[in-house]
């Protein structure tokens, strides 16, 4: 989602994965970050004026009440 105002100091890209098996949380979070890179989700934010160094990428895996977050 990109706001209508055109002054951006930081941008966030979040990829969430649902995990079924125990112990797959770290791998799923890493897969989320890989998907962000492969699909070039950052391009929309860069085109909107957010500097690359100000884009926070989060891979989140959810397994019941257990949450794993990886950041890039």
Residue frames as qw, qx, qy, qz and C-alpha x, y, z in Angstrom:
[[0.000, 0.892, 0.451, 0.000, 0.00, 0.00, 0.00],
 [0.427, 0.117, 0.019, 0.896, 1.38, 3.37, -0.97],
 [0.030, -0.701, -0.464, 0.541, -0.06, 6.51, 0.70],
 [0.396, 0.828, 0.337, 0.211, -1.22, 9.46, -1.40],
 [0.170, -0.945, 0.212, 0.180, 1.36, 11.83, 0.06],
 [0.808, 0.520, -0.182, 0.208, 4.66, 11.77, -1.77],
 [0.014, 0.734, -0.570, 0.369, 7.10, 12.22, 1.11],
 [0.956, -0.194, -0.214, -0.050, 8.40, 8.87, 2.35],
 [0.161, -0.783, 0.574, -0.177, 11.09, 8.43, 4.93],
 [0.242, -0.274, 0.928, -0.070, 10.86, 4.64, 5.24],
 [0.733, 0.113, -0.346, -0.574, 9.09, 1.72, 3.57],
 [0.497, -0.244, 0.796, -0.244, 8.17, -1.78, 4.76],
 [0.672, 0.185, -0.565, -0.440, 7.67, -4.96, 2.78],
 [0.496, -0.268, 0.721, -0.402, 6.26, -7.88, 4.75],
 [0.625, 0.127, -0.675, -0.372, 5.85, -11.47, 3.56],
 [0.581, -0.294, 0.575, -0.495, 3.92, -13.84, 5.85],
 [0.514, 0.153, -0.812, -0.230, 3.98, -17.63, 5.62],
 [0.794, -0.337, 0.205, -0.462, 1.80, -20.14, 7.46],
 [0.220, 0.431, -0.873, 0.063, 3.83, -23.15, 8.70],
 [0.861, -0.210, -0.252, -0.389, 2.31, -26.58, 9.32],
 [0.888, -0.054, -0.385, 0.247, 5.29, -28.64, 10.55],
 [0.572, -0.799, 0.061, 0.177, 7.28, -28.02, 13.73],
 [0.631, -0.417, 0.346, 0.555, 10.73, -26.54, 13.12],
 [0.515, 0.457, 0.475, 0.548, 10.03, -25.05, 9.69],
 [0.068, -0.933, -0.278, 0.219, 9.63, -21.49, 10.97],
 [0.319, -0.658, 0.335, 0.594, 13.15, -20.23, 10.27],
 [0.371, 0.058, 0.727, 0.574, 13.15, -21.71, 6.77],
 [0.179, 0.737, 0.631, 0.161, 9.73, -20.23, 5.96],
 [0.132, -0.914, -0.078, 0.375, 10.79, -16.77, 7.15],
 [0.338, -0.448, 0.538, 0.628, 13.95, -17.01, 5.01],
 [0.334, 0.359, 0.767, 0.414, 11.81, -18.14, 2.06],
 [0.079, 0.892, 0.426, -0.132, 9.68, -15.04, 2.54],
 [0.190, -0.790, 0.242, 0.530, 12.74, -12.80, 2.27],
 [0.370, -0.111, 0.733, 0.559, 13.88, -14.69, -0.82],
 [0.275, 0.638, 0.695, 0.185, 10.46, -14.16, -2.41],
 [0.024, -0.924, -0.139, 0.356, 10.67, -10.42, -1.72],
 [0.249, -0.579, 0.510, 0.586, 14.02, -10.30, -3.55],
 [0.358, 0.109, 0.827, 0.419, 13.00, -12.56, -6.45],
 [0.197, 0.718, 0.653, 0.139, 9.70, -10.81, -7.19],
 [0.304, 0.200, 0.040, 0.931, 11.31, -7.35, -6.82],
 [0.223, -0.777, -0.588, 0.010, 8.60, -6.03, -4.50],
 [0.386, -0.546, -0.111, 0.735, 10.92, -3.13, -3.63],
 [0.294, 0.235, 0.460, 0.804, 10.54, -1.58, -7.09],
 [0.138, -0.775, -0.518, -0.336, 7.17, 0.04, -6.28],
 [0.470, -0.801, -0.185, 0.322, 8.60, 1.72, -3.19],
 [0.500, -0.247, 0.270, 0.785, 11.74, 2.86, -4.99],
 [0.166, 0.455, 0.539, 0.690, 9.59, 4.30, -7.80],
 [0.284, -0.846, -0.425, -0.151, 7.53, 6.11, -5.15],
 [0.104, 0.838, -0.234, 0.482, 10.68, 7.80, -3.83],
 [0.771, -0.607, 0.185, -0.050, 11.74, 5.63, -0.90],
 [0.188, 0.719, -0.669, -0.013, 15.55, 5.22, -0.82],
 [0.798, 0.101, -0.592, -0.050, 16.73, 1.57, -1.03],
 [0.351, 0.181, -0.711, 0.581, 18.56, 1.83, 2.30],
 [0.332, -0.103, 0.405, -0.846, 15.30, 2.90, 3.98],
 [0.777, -0.036, -0.368, -0.510, 13.28, -0.15, 2.86],
 [0.371, -0.329, 0.795, -0.349, 12.81, -2.72, 5.63],
 [0.666, 0.094, -0.621, -0.403, 12.10, -6.27, 4.44],
 [0.476, -0.288, 0.677, -0.482, 10.44, -8.71, 6.87],
 [0.562, 0.022, -0.775, -0.289, 9.87, -12.44, 6.44],
 [0.472, -0.263, 0.530, -0.653, 7.37, -13.70, 9.00],
 [0.462, -0.054, -0.858, -0.217, 6.32, -17.30, 9.62],
 [0.557, -0.290, 0.297, -0.719, 3.31, -18.23, 11.73],
 [0.502, -0.031, -0.863, -0.053, 2.75, -21.58, 13.37],
 [0.484, -0.612, -0.617, 0.102, -0.12, -21.47, 15.82],
 [0.317, -0.940, -0.096, 0.083, 1.06, -19.08, 18.55],
 [0.661, -0.378, 0.285, 0.582, 4.71, -19.31, 17.50],
 [0.421, 0.905, 0.055, -0.031, 6.02, -16.46, 15.32],
 [0.700, -0.226, 0.256, 0.627, 9.42, -16.25, 13.63],
 [0.284, 0.949, 0.064, -0.120, 10.63, -12.97, 12.10],
 [0.687, -0.086, 0.255, 0.675, 13.67, -12.43, 9.89],
 [0.131, 0.940, 0.103, -0.299, 14.71, -8.97, 8.80],
 [0.695, 0.191, 0.274, 0.637, 16.81, -7.69, 5.95]]
